[in-house]
Amino acid sequence: MNKLLWLLLLILYGIYKFYKSRRPLTKFDHFYEKAFELEEKKRYEDALDIRNQGIELHTLTNLERADLHLANGRMLLKLKQYEKATKHYDASFKLAKYE
């Protein structure tokens, strides 16, 4: 009985992980968390692409889009891509100053 329960839980967990990886990114948290996971795996270009998708989404608030720019800037600064980082910091400031 215990083995059957564990097998069922394992299957349900697998379904959950599969669904979570395939869900469409529509909210700020989705973009932020997915990009963070990719950055942790050192997939920097993918993380940048995910955040940029969120920045283009006008259903997010200006502050949320500014936060995504800020996260891109921090990552690029860490990668010593100073010009690109500065552009994201500037964009973040422009979006945040109107809030």
TAPE-V208382 format. One line per field, one symbol per residue. ss: DSSP state (2 for helix, 1 for strand, 0 for the rest). psi: psi as a letter, one per 30 degrees, with the letter a starting at -180 (. if undefined). A space follows every 10 residues. Layout:
ss=???
psi=???
This chain:
ss=0222222222 2222222222 2200000222 2222222222 0002222222 2222220000 0222222222 2222222200 0222222222 222222000
psi=eeeeeeeeee eeeeeeeeee ffkkjfleee eeeeeeeeee ggieeeeeee eeeeefjgfl leeeeeeeee eeeeeeeegh ieeeeeeeee eeeeefff.
